Amino acid sequence: MVLSQNMGAIQEICSLLGESTASLASPQLHHIIGAVAHLNPGQVAISVKFIIEHFYARRVTMQDLVEACLGKALVVLLWSSAVTHANDHQAASERLFHGLSNIVGALQGPNQGPAKKQKVGAGKAAGPAQKRDESEVRRQVSQLLAGSFLHVLDILEVLLAGGTRAASKWVEYRTLLAGWTTTQAADETQTRHQHLLACITLLLELVPDHHNLFAHKVIEFLQAATHHTNSPPECVACWRQFVTVIGASRLSNLLPATAGELLRLARRLRRRNEREGFRQVTALLNDLIHTTCSNHREVANFFPVIPTWPELGTARGEMQRLLCQQQKDMTVSAKIQAALVNLESVSHQSLKRAALAHLQDVLTAAFAPDAQATADGAGKKLARHTSTIPVDPLTLGGLASRLDTSVLLKLMRALLRFSWETCSSREDQLRCGQLLGQLGAIDPARMLGIEDLPGAKARQPLRTGDACSLARTILNDYLAPNLTSKNSYAYAAQEVLKFLKGQNKMESVLSSLPEATRETLKPYVNSSYQLMDPLAGTIDGKRQANPSTAVVACGDRMPFQSVLGQALGYARGAEKQLVIACLPVVSGNNALAVFLMHNVIQMLLAEDTDPRQLTELSKSLGLLLGRTNRQNGTAEAVFSIIDDLAQRRTDLLAEMPHTRAADAGLRKARLFRLDSLRNGIEDRMVVEASIHSGAYARALFFLEQSLLDEHQAASPDVNPFDEPKIQSEDDCLLLQSIYDSLDEPDGVLGALQIGPTTQRTRTLLLEQAERWSDAQASYEELLSTIADPPNQDAERREEAFQGIVRCQLRARRYESMLRLIRGESSDAELQAKLKPKTVEAAWSLSSWGRLEDALQIETAPDRPEDFEVSLGESLLAMHKREPEVLRASLEHAQTLAVRNLGPAARESYTRAYQHLLKLHVLADLSVLASSCEEEGQTQRGPPLTGLDRSLATTFLARVDEIAPNYMTRQAVLKPLSTALAALGKMEDAMEVDLALMKFSR
């Protein structure tokens, strides 16, 4: 009424502003539909007609309006219902259903409306016809919600995260909720979370027939909701609604993952003494376990450990009897291999998380002291489900010596592969790193065959043959496993399916996929995700007409996507649309980016692309290896393309010579196009990028190739291997540094000997021979030759000074090194560069005051965080008896180690070994951290429980499994000795020091 009386004024204002009335209504359309939905059915029809006629001039229908903003409008309705009836769930549900039924009626047209709903118990009893009408309306409401279910779930997850997931989207979605404030008061935050969780419960309640389609997504969401919110009762209501509606029998292979999340929630409620919520969760767990034992025995082996709580006593007994029957003939190796098969076969993140937890349970139960002491028979086989054994390195100590080498190889391969999976969450990667640390840095001599196992290497990009093969690989290998991680994956899957549907090939492609993948993709056949900002990868609003054009224009913001978009601009095949659909997820998935680029290159080579365009593309690929765009993932993608081009050229040259002139000319043209695509990437650029990303073997290959090419160009008649000589000092130093990084001392020595004889090369030869005193004297001589003032040759002076510090650190002259660094306290930049070495020397001396001072030094802005600094923070926190700081420091140090583990593990186990040593050390410190918590403020606390020998002896048993050389033993034992001394366990520290001294002899 108000709008109708003032419509003329509104139109005049819009005319003055140069805007249309539609532009006035569209930004608030979700609020308008939310308000109209709560009117009486007659008023709804009048309001919809008024909006369409006066704001959109009859150019749209109600169907168009709803499709444009249905997800946001549903959130508005859910929030208003939850807030209006905060203490009456039944009233909130009725209000929401009333609004949704009005929307359904408006969509059906003016002559059809929803059946009038009558509250149960009000007036006369509902007749059969009225019940059928209401049942039909509920079915239509359920279908309406199902179409935007994923979108609504994503909006609610962003709001629950409170800006931590995507700040810009959180600010946008916050405006959907009336009365939302930005205050951070604990009580108001809890109230908001309670309302949001009530929205989730209402949403799950109204789509009971579609839960099985969204089960994976709902579990992921409920896990995130439980993590972010501080309202356990509302979390319990959400889980109860989900499990009750979908039914334990229909969860099937999701039962272990669901049980694991419920156990996590139950432990949280138990710590908070939330008795009612704890009772409800344990009731759900009892039902899940009973259903599993009765109808889904095949997944019982993958269930998490059942705690010894009285509330779960019956269910635990039922599970014990089933496991006793199923595992009576299974050996430890068989159990581990079954757990590994489970880990490698699942795709969804929730299932991966449950599979990794199950593997940890199996290892703990099999090699825990309690399990080893248990008598043979049923008792031993039930140890995993009859006790809650603490998971720590002492539990798994000596594992390598008790497992067959073949099983050990498979175990380590599976864990390393899990660590490098591109889309695994940080929490999962950290958990995997902790398990690797608990297993220990196993001697590489026992891991010699790990690279030869099937699946040991990362998934290699495939060159598919047609659009169907390309779509099949994209869906099965790259999108389906990660659909619940980001909206962009859901959008990409939706667009790929849409393309296949337009080509009448969707059914044939889906039928060729595994059943689990087909079920995962079903919700996205008719989903309504839309691309709003292809540069940021955000999915929600209106889709751009040509995402590849936007990607090309992104410049330095997303360099690899820019080059991929450039390549797409040259392509003309039908497969081009499949690649465009996947562009929003390329930024977060290097494996998919490489796969797509390989297939785009195949399109270009197959389509006889202009060689000039290939040359431009080659130059763009080369620029990705430059310093401004350098990233490890980008470099690996370019490396893979270089390898593929080299393999294509080798295959082409290996073909039989063609006798026909036309065939020979075609072959020559193909070689020319390959060379055009390769020549823009210079070998020296590859060397520099390889060193930066840690791919030293690749750097060595291309540097040697470059040196040979340069020698051949300068002296074409001289064999470079007759008198090998490197004229450039910089090339000599670069070559020896690569060999040093590869831990090849003979290579380092050879590189220095064939290089020019200069003071720098002589000094490095002394370092190679571990003649630290002589090397230090050489650096001091070099330092004395630098003219004053020092800023005239600051780079050489800094290099010499750092060489002196390095020699003193290697010679373990920590006191002298710290005094030397203190003398340069005026040079803040140099102090920042030497901070890791200063921290290492300070904790090696157990000089806690100087360690604290060293940690206060500002880190150089252009340098990555250093592991030694995080290790020093952990040891200082242990000395100060600060359990919370200690736990946070250890987790941060583990994150740093895991961050570099994945790329190194892709190359080889040997390259990953230095990071495994760090995880080994951190796992030992984690055990001492728990001891620190038990001790409280006392100087010497009780020994750790479960040990029948000294603490040092137990740790030293783990050290027996690592590589038997002094450097590895020192890397593990020195921090351990310092940590034991920090806790006041001087006898154990002395025993560790003595073991290190014995080994040094």
Residue, then its C-alpha position, 0 to 999 in steps of 0.5 A: m500500500v505504501l509503495s503503491q501510493n508513492m510509486g510516482a515519487i519513487q520513479e521520479i527519484c530513479s529518473l533523477l539518479g539515472e537508474s531504473t526502478a529494477s536497479l532499486a529493487s534488485p539489491q534488496l530482492h531477497h529481503i523483499i521476498g522474505a517479507v512478502a512470504h509472511l503475508n497472507p496468501g491473497q496478499v502474496a499474490i497482490s504483492v508479487k503482481f505489484i513488484i513485477e508490474h511496477f519495478y520490472a515492467r512485466r519483463v520477468t516472472m515470479q520464477d525469475l525473481v525466485e531463481a535470482c535470489l532464492g538462496k539468500a531469501l531462504v536464509v532471511l526466512l530461516w533467520s527470521s523464524a529462528v529469532t522470532h520464536a527463539n524458545d519455541h522450535q515448533a512455532a519457528s518451524e510452522r512460521l518457516f513452513h508458512g512462508l515457504s508454502n506461500i512462495v511455492g503458491a506464488l510460483q504456481g500462479p494466481n489460480q493455484g495456491p498452497a493448501k491452507k494449513q491447520k495446526v494439529g489439535a486446532g478445530k476438527a481433525a484433519g480429513p484425508a483430503q486435507k492431509r494429502d494436500e498438506s503432504e503435497v505442499r510439504r513435498q513441494v517445499s522440500q523440492l524448493l529447498a533442495g534446489s538451493f540447499l547447498h547454497v544456503l548451507d554455504i552461507l550459514e557456514v560463512l556466517l558461523a565462521g565469523g569472518t575467518r573463512a572469507a571476510s568479504k563474503w561474511v560482510e555481505y551475508r551478514t546483511l541478510l540477518a536482521g538484528w545482527t550486530t558486530t559486537q564480539a561480546a561472548d554472550e551475544t556471539q553465543t546467542r547469534h550462534q544459537h540462532l544460526l544453529a536453529c536455522i540449520t535444524l529447521l533446514l534439515e527438518l524440511v528436506p528429509d527426503h534429500h539428506n542422502l544426496f547431501a550427506h557428505k556436505v552436511i557432515e562437513f558442515l556440521q563438523a565446521a559448525t561444531h568447531h566454530t560455535n560455543s553452543p553445544p546444545e544447539c549442535v546436539a540438536c543439529w546432529r540429532q536431526f541429521v542422524t534421525v531424519i536420514g536414519a543410521s541405516r542409510l548412512s552406510n559408509l558414512l557411519p565411521a565418519t559420523a561416529g567419529e564426529l559425534l565422539r568428538l562432540a561427546r568428549r567436548l560435552r563431557r569436559r563441559n559437564e553438559r549432562e543432557g547434551f552428553r546423554q543425547v549424543t551417547a544415545l545417538l552413538n548407541d543407535l549408530i553402533h547397534t545399526t552398524c553391528s546389525n546391518h553394516r558389519e563391513v564398516a565395523n572394522f573402520f570405526p573409531v575407538i569407543p571410550t570406556w564410558p558407562e553410557l556406551g557400555t552396551a554398544r562397546g560390548e556389541m562392537q567387541r563381540l563383532l570384532c572378535q568374530q571378524q578379526k580372529d584370524m587377522t594379523v597386525s600386518a593385515k589390519i594395517q594393510a586394510a586400514l591403508v586400503n581404506l585410506e587410499s580408496v575414500s575421496h571425501q574429506s570427512l571420510k579421509r579424516a575418519a580413515l586417517a584416525h582409524l589408521q592411527d587407532v590400529l597402529t596404537a592398539a597394535f604396538a602399544p605397551d598394553a597391547q604387547a603385554t596382553a595375552d594372545g587370543a581374543g583379549k589381544k584382538l580387542a585391545r583397540h576397543t577395550s582401552t583408551i591408549p594414549v597416542d604418543p611416540l613412546t606408544l609407537g616406538g620401535l614400530a619399524s623393527r616390528l613391521d615387515t618392510s613391505v608393510l612399512l613401505k606401504l604405510m609410509r607411502a600412504l602417509l606421505r601421499f596424504s601429506w601432499e594432497t593439494c586439497s587436504s585441509r590444514e588440520d588433516q595435514l597437521r594430523c598426518g604430520q603428527l602421525l609421521g612424527q610418532l612413527g619416526a624418521i625411519d632410515p632411508a636404507r629401509m625405504l629404498g623401494i618406496e618410489d617403486l610402489p604403485g601410486a607412490k608418485a603424485r598423480q601424473p597429468l594425463r593427456t585425454g583423447d576426447a571431451c568425454s575422457l577429459a570430463r570423466t577424469i576431471l570429475n572423478d579425480y579432481l572435483a568429486p574428492n573435494l566438492t565439500s571443500k569450496n563452492s568453486y568445486a561445486y560450481a565447476a562440477q555443475e558446469v561440467l555436467k551442464f556441458l555434458k548434458g548439452q552434448n547428450k553425453m552426461e548419462s554415458v559419462l556418469s555410468s562409467l564413473p564409480e558408484a560412489t562418485r555418481e552418488t556424490l555428483k547427483p546433487y550438482v546435476n540441477s544445482s544453481y551455483q553461479l560465478m560472481d568473481p572469477l578472479a577471486g574464485t567466489i561463487d554466488g551471483k551472476r555468471q560472467a559471459n567468458p571467464s577465460t577473458a577475465v582470467v587473462a586480464c588478471g595479470d600478476r594476481m594469478p599468474f598461472q591462471s593468466v597463462l592458462g587463460q592465454a592458452l585457452g584464447y588460442a584453443r578452438g576445440a569443444e573441450k575448451q568449455l570444460v577447461i573454462a568451467c574448471l578455472p575457478v578451482v585452478s588457484g587452489n589445486n595445482a594438480l588440476a591446473v597442470f592437468l588442464m594445461h597439458n590438455v590445452i597444450q594438446m588441443l593447441l598442438a592438434e589444431d595446427t596453432d600458429p607457431r607465433q602464438l605458441t612462442e608467445l605462450s612459451k614466453s609467458l610460461g617462462l615468465l612464471l619462473g621469474r622472481t616476481n611470479r615465483q611460487n612452488g606450485t606454479a614452478e612445479a606446473v611449468f616443470s611438468i609441462i617442460d617434461d611433457l614437451a620433452q617426452r613428446r619430442t622424444d616420442l616424435l623422434a623415435e618414430m620410424p622415418h617417413t618415406r613420403a614427403a608429405d609425412a616427413g613435412l608433417r613431422k617436421a612441422r610438429l617438431f617445429r611447433l614443439d620447439s616453438l612452445r619450448n624455446g621461450i623457457e630458458d634453462r637458466m630460468v628453470v635452474e633458478a626456479s628449481i633451486h627456489s622450490g627445492a627441486y635440486a635434481r632438476a636444477l642439476f640436470f638443466l644447469e649441466q645441460s646449459l653449461l654443455d650448450e654454452h661450451q659447445a657454442a664457444s668451442p664446437d670442436v672440443n669435447p667438454f669431457d676431455e678436459p672438464k673446466i668451469q670458467s665462471e666462479d659463479d657457475c662453479l659455486l652454483l653447481q657445488s651448492i646444488y650438489d651440497s643440497l642433494d647431499e652429494p659430497d663427491g659432487v661438491l668436491g668435483a664441482l670445486q675442483i673443476g672450477p677456477t682457483t679462487q679464495r671462495t672456492r678454496t674456502l668451500l673446499l675447506e668446508q667440504a673437508e669439515r676443516w672448520s678452523d681453516a675455513q673460518a681463517s679463510y673467511e676472516e682473511l677475506l673479511s680483512t681485505i674488504a676496504d673501509p667503509p664497509n658499505q662499499d662492498a656490503e654484500r661481500r662483507e656480509e657473505a664473509f661474516q655469515g661464513i664465519v658464523r656458519c663455521q663456528l656453528r658447525a664446530r659447535r663454538y656456540e659461545s664465540m658465535l653469540r659474542l660475534i653476532r652481538g658485536e654486530s648488533s647495530d646492523a638490524e638487517l644482518q641480525a634478522k638474517l642470522k636470527p635462526k642461527t642465533v636461536e639455535a646456538a642459544w638453546s644449544l647452550s641452554s642459555w634461556g636469557r639469550l634465547e629469549d633475547a634472540l626470539q625478540i629479534e624481528t624476522a626479515p620481512d622477505r624471509p619465510e618463517d624458520f623451523e629453528v625459531s619455532l623450535g626455540e620458542s617451544l624449548l623456551a616455553m618448556h623451560k618456563r612451564e607454560p603449557e599453552v604457549l608450548r602446545a601452540s609453539l609445537e603445533h606451529a613448528q609442526t605446521l612449518a615442517v609439514r608445509n615443506l614435507g609434501p613438495a619434498a616427498r613428491e620428489s623422493y623419500t630422501r628429499a623428505y627425510q630432513h623434514l621427517l627428522k623435524l617431525h620426529v623431534l617435535a613428536d618427542l617434545s610433544v611427549l615431554a609437553s604432556s609431562c610438563e603439564e602434569e608437573g605443573q610448577t614443580q621442578r621435577g615431576p613424576p615419570l610418565t605413566g606406562l614406562d618400565r624403563s628410564l625416559a632417556t632409554t625409551f627415546l633412544a630406542r626410537v633413535d635406533e630406527i633413524a639413519p645411522n650417521y652423526m648429523t641425523r643423530q645430532a639433529v634428533l638428540k640435541p633438542l631432546s637433551t636440551a628439553l630434558a634439561a629444561l624440565g629438570k630431568m638432568e639424569d635423562a639429559m646426561e644419558v642422551d648426551l652420552a649416547l650422542m658422544k658415543f656415536s660421534r666416536 
